[in-house]
Amino acid sequence: MFILLPLAWVMVNMPRTAANRELIYTLHKSLGLTVLALVAVRLIWRAMRPAPEFPGSLARWEHASAILSHWLLYLIMIGMPVSGYLDSAWGGHPVT
């Protein structure tokens, strides 16, 4: 997942005439869809096996912050590939 952001930066700053531009775009799209599939598998795994309980020593705000940040990360990991797919599909660039 962490390679996708630098790869995106490289691909949007490449000249349109670059020889490997199409390869970089295809690689970015493939990795993005792979991340989405892996997150879906992780969510299924999480549904089957709930997370362990938090330690009782956590303050209420720490507990709430941990849950919120956890689900925000999931939102980002789902939202980025979905928005990229929609942007590509609606822009007339099919994801193969």
Secondary structure, 3 states (H helix, E strand, C coil): CCCHHHHHHHHHCCCCCCCCHHHHHHHHHHHHHHHHHHHHHHHHHHHHCCCCCCCCCCCHHHHHHHHHHHHHHHHHHHHHHHHHHHHHHHCCCCCC
